[in-house]
Structures are given as structure tokens and as C-alpha cells.
């Protein structure tokens, strides 16, 4: 577990980022970054888990 505000993240990948994001948002998860197309070829978003850890979810395009 990492303290909120420290550098580091847990990363997951999914083939359906927008669906996953919609489910997390509907569940009331703390949203850090909405899905975004990155210039290096990924689409990603970021949330915080209940302990404050940063969780990044990616979809490779």
C-alpha cells in the first residue's frame, strides 16, 4: 500500500476501457483522470482505490 500523494501506481489493462470506466464511475470510485487518448498509443484513465492508491487502467490501441 502506498500513501496518498506518493509517487507510484498500480496498472491494469483492459480491451474495453470506456466500459470499465463507466462501471467504476457508476460505483462511486474516486476518479483522477477520465479516459484520454495518449500520444504514445494508449488510451488510459486513473482512479484511486479506497486506501488512496493510484490505479491506472490502460487500453492499447
C-alpha positions in Angstrom: 0.0 0.0 0.0 1.2 3.5 -0.8 0.3 6.7 1.0 -2.0 9.0 -0.9 0.1 11.6 -2.7 3.2 9.4 -3.1 4.6 8.5 -6.5 3.7 5.1 -7.8 0.7 3.4 -9.3 -0.9 0.0 -9.9 -1.6 -0.6 -13.6 -4.2 -2.8 -15.2 -5.0 -3.4 -18.9 -8.4 -4.0 -20.4 -9.7 -4.3 -24.0 -12.8 -2.2 -23.0 -11.6 0.9 -21.2 -14.7 3.0 -21.7 -17.0 0.3 -20.4 -14.7 -0.4 -17.4 -14.5 3.4 -16.6 -18.3 3.7 -16.8 -18.7 0.8 -14.3 -16.2 2.3 -11.9 -17.8 5.8 -12.2 -21.2 4.3 -11.5 -19.9 2.6 -8.4 -18.7 5.9 -7.0 -14.9 5.3 -7.4 -12.7 8.3 -6.9 -11.9 9.5 -10.4 -8.5 11.0 -11.0 -8.4 11.1 -14.8 -11.2 10.4 -17.3 -10.3 8.2 -20.3 -7.8 10.0 -22.6 -6.1 9.1 -25.8 -2.3 9.5 -25.2 0.1 10.4 -28.0 2.2 7.3 -27.4 -0.7 5.0 -28.5 -2.5 4.2 -25.3 -6.0 5.2 -24.0 -6.0 5.4 -20.2 -7.7 6.6 -17.1 -6.8 6.8 -13.5 -8.7 6.2 -10.2 -7.9 5.9 -6.5 -8.7 2.8 -4.5 -10.3 3.1 -1.0 -6.8 3.2 0.5 -5.8 6.1 -1.7 -3.5 4.1 -4.1 -3.4 5.4 -7.7 -4.7 2.8 -10.1 -4.2 3.4 -13.9 -6.2 1.4 -16.4 -5.0 1.2 -20.0 -6.2 0.1 -23.3 -3.6 -0.4 -26.1 -4.7 0.9 -29.4 
